Amino acid sequence: MFEEYLITHCSPTLASLKPASLFLYRFSSGEELYESVAVWDAQFQKKGIRITILREDTETALIYVYRPDAMVRELSRPEIISFLVSTGYQAGTIDQMLEQLRSRLHGSEEFPHEIGVFLGYPLNDVLGFIKNHGSNCKGMGDWKVYGDLGEAQKTFAKFKKCREIYANLWHQGRTIWQLTVAA
């Protein structure tokens, strides 16, 4: 079941088209959750991918699958650093930044919408979402678009095609390991 979530929600990250993906996973036991994450993290590290739990409650966990090198590049961009600092983050390593995001997910009633930059969404779209409280977007797909709709639609189409190809190959017997592009 965990594998199906990875294929359904993380194919663009596994294919190295996107720096990170996020999904909500309903687990049967804490042991099953931790074992799944540990096993996949150990496997994925060999291909330059990490998997971690950002938040969990009694039945669900928010799972973050990311390419550390790609996220370092993304979070090192001056405009991203400036944005995150303006929202209260301390600049640091990818692990430190994720720990700050994890704290915000646990300690706030409101969802931290800056999570979009941790998923590789365009900064203009993240800022637009925050400013407009999720309303008045130009369009939507994997995220709500406030900036370049044409470019976003091309990206959405690329991600959709990737998900379709990965799902088909997986159902034909390819393993996630075989489908994961090494860093």
C-alpha positions as a printed NumPy array, in Angstrom:
array([[  0.   ,   0.   ,   0.   ],
       [  2.825,   2.406,   0.85 ],
       [  4.328,   1.723,  -2.584],
       [  1.08 ,   2.716,  -4.267],
       [  1.144,   6.053,  -2.436],
       [  4.715,   6.616,  -3.609],
       [  3.764,   5.914,  -7.235],
       [  0.549,   7.954,  -7.084],
       [  1.9  ,  11.006,  -5.269],
       [  5.671,  11.051,  -5.782],
       [  6.357,   9.967,  -9.368],
       [  7.588,  13.428, -10.481],
       [ 10.071,  13.442,  -7.583],
       [ 11.145,   9.851,  -8.248],
       [ 11.67 ,  10.829, -11.908],
       [ 13.721,  13.876, -10.861],
       [ 11.218,  16.304, -12.424],
       [ 10.326,  17.853,  -9.059],
       [ 12.467,  18.384,  -5.939],
       [  9.901,  17.107,  -3.437],
       [  6.469,  15.597,  -2.929],
       [  4.081,  15.343,  -0.015],
       [  1.244,  12.956,   0.743],
       [ -1.109,  12.066,   3.559],
       [ -0.761,   8.409,   4.476],
       [ -3.338,   6.485,   6.5  ],
       [ -1.492,   3.802,   8.457],
       [ -2.679,   0.737,  10.331],
       [ -0.112,   0.985,  13.147],
       [  2.76 ,   3.173,  14.213],
       [  5.086,   0.222,  13.739],
       [  3.973,  -0.186,  10.108],
       [  4.435,   3.547,   9.472],
       [  7.928,   3.777,  10.966],
       [  9.073,   0.569,   9.298],
       [  7.805,   1.694,   5.874],
       [  9.495,   5.082,   6.174],
       [ 12.77 ,   3.58 ,   7.46 ],
       [ 12.933,   0.904,   4.753],
       [ 12.149,   3.309,   1.917],
       [ 14.454,   6.006,   3.257],
       [ 17.347,   3.513,   3.369],
       [ 16.623,   2.422,  -0.21 ],
       [ 16.034,   5.918,  -1.573],
       [ 19.239,   7.317,  -0.041],
       [ 21.18 ,   5.168,  -2.507],
       [ 19.558,   7.2  ,  -5.297],
       [ 19.762,  10.621,  -3.655],
       [ 16.248,  10.757,  -2.201],
       [ 15.081,  10.999,   1.412],
       [ 11.729,  10.284,   3.005],
       [ 10.586,  11.645,   6.348],
       [  7.482,  12.164,   8.435],
       [  6.586,  15.839,   8.831],
       [  3.526,  15.323,  11.02 ],
       [  1.508,  12.445,  12.366],
       [ -1.564,  11.838,  14.447],
       [ -3.258,   8.617,  15.537],
       [ -4.262,   7.465,  12.022],
       [ -2.462,   9.574,   9.427],
       [  0.991,  10.897,   8.669],
       [  2.178,  13.654,   6.355],
       [  5.036,  12.063,   4.401],
       [  7.66 ,  14.198,   2.649],
       [  9.757,  12.661,  -0.137],
       [ 12.565,  14.887,  -1.376],
       [ 15.85 ,  15.149,  -3.208],
       [ 18.201,  16.876,  -0.726],
       [ 20.546,  18.266,  -3.393],
       [ 17.644,  19.756,  -5.352],
       [ 16.104,  21.197,  -2.185],
       [ 19.424,  22.746,  -1.144],
       [ 19.552,  24.482,  -4.541],
       [ 15.917,  25.58 ,  -4.21 ],
       [ 16.173,  26.832,  -0.627],
       [ 19.494,  28.596,  -1.354],
       [ 17.97 ,  30.932,  -3.919],
       [ 18.174,  34.489,  -2.502],
       [ 14.469,  35.205,  -3.055],
       [ 13.485,  31.965,  -1.284],
       [ 15.822,  32.687,   1.642],
       [ 14.4  ,  36.201,   1.913],
       [ 10.827,  34.886,   1.855],
       [ 11.464,  32.194,   4.47 ],
       [ 13.34 ,  34.6  ,   6.761],
       [ 10.433,  37.071,   6.431],
       [  8.074,  34.33 ,   7.637],
       [ 10.244,  33.568,  10.679],
       [ 12.583,  30.822,   9.493],
       [ 16.246,  30.799,  10.432],
       [ 18.533,  30.069,   7.491],
       [ 20.251,  26.72 ,   7.874],
       [ 20.817,  23.263,   6.447],
       [ 18.021,  21.377,   4.72 ],
       [ 17.559,  19.282,   7.881],
       [ 17.313,  22.422,  10.035],
       [ 14.818,  24.003,   7.632],
       [ 12.692,  20.843,   7.621],
       [ 12.774,  20.763,  11.416],
       [ 11.432,  24.335,  11.46 ],
       [  8.689,  23.346,   8.999],
       [  7.901,  20.276,  11.122],
       [  7.576,  22.521,  14.208],
       [  5.191,  24.837,  12.358],
       [  3.071,  21.898,  11.235],
       [  2.809,  20.717,  14.852],
       [  2.54 ,  24.029,  16.636],
       [  0.047,  26.015,  14.601],
       [ -3.683,  25.931,  14.03 ],
       [ -3.093,  27.367,  10.567],
       [ -1.364,  25.31 ,   7.879],
       [  2.036,  26.831,   6.994],
       [  1.479,  27.76 ,   3.343],
       [  5.179,  28.439,   2.857],
       [  5.362,  24.662,   2.485],
       [  4.928,  25.364,  -1.233],
       [  8.575,  26.397,  -1.54 ],
       [  9.55 ,  23.085,   0.099],
       [  7.673,  21.379,  -2.753],
       [  9.329,  23.378,  -5.515],
       [  6.293,  25.521,  -6.311],
       [  7.083,  28.877,  -7.951],
       [  7.549,  31.59 ,  -5.333],
       [  5.067,  33.89 ,  -7.119],
       [  2.397,  31.229,  -6.732],
       [  3.187,  30.659,  -3.051],
       [  3.104,  34.418,  -2.377],
       [ -0.111,  34.783,  -4.389],
       [ -1.77 ,  31.979,  -2.46 ],
       [ -0.838,  33.542,   0.875],
       [ -1.856,  37.068,  -0.181],
       [ -5.2  ,  35.929,  -1.63 ],
       [ -5.947,  33.323,   1.061],
       [ -6.226,  30.68 ,  -1.661],
       [ -8.76 ,  32.657,  -3.718],
       [ -8.554,  34.473,  -7.073],
       [ -6.062,  32.12 ,  -8.713],
       [ -5.571,  32.082, -12.488],
       [ -5.818,  28.295, -12.575],
       [ -4.91 ,  25.173, -10.684],
       [ -3.362,  21.77 , -11.079],
       [ -0.78 ,  20.443,  -8.652],
       [ -0.985,  23.863,  -6.976],
       [ -2.946,  27.103,  -7.394],
       [ -1.381,  29.421,  -9.956],
       [ -1.04 ,  33.17 ,  -9.431],
       [  1.933,  33.772, -11.728],
       [  2.697,  32.269, -15.141],
       [ -0.33 ,  30.101, -15.974],
       [  1.058,  28.856, -19.293],
       [  4.293,  27.635, -17.753],
       [  2.419,  26.054, -14.841],
       [  0.076,  24.206, -17.213],
       [  3.079,  22.767, -19.078],
       [  4.508,  21.6  , -15.758],
       [  1.165,  20.092, -14.674],
       [  0.924,  18.197, -17.985],
       [  4.485,  16.896, -17.572],
       [  3.744,  15.722, -14.009],
       [  0.461,  14.086, -15.091],
       [  2.186,  12.204, -17.92 ],
       [  4.916,  11.089, -15.513],
       [  2.329,   9.761, -13.035],
       [  0.533,   7.87 , -15.82 ],
       [  3.738,   6.307, -17.155],
       [  4.988,   5.36 , -13.678],
       [  1.613,   3.861, -12.681],
       [  1.462,   1.812, -15.887],
       [  5.03 ,   0.559, -15.536],
       [  4.514,  -0.256, -11.86 ],
       [  1.331,  -2.211, -12.637],
       [  3.302,  -4.088, -15.319],
       [  5.788,  -5.23 , -12.675],
       [  8.531,  -2.611, -12.574],
       [  9.71 ,  -1.872,  -9.061],
       [  9.885,   1.577,  -7.54 ],
       [ 13.641,   1.054,  -7.334],
       [ 13.769,   0.519, -11.114],
       [ 11.6  ,   3.59 , -11.71 ],
       [ 13.606,   5.908,  -9.455],
       [ 16.131,   8.124, -11.228],
       [ 19.451,   8.38 ,  -9.377],
       [ 20.741,  11.829,  -8.432]])
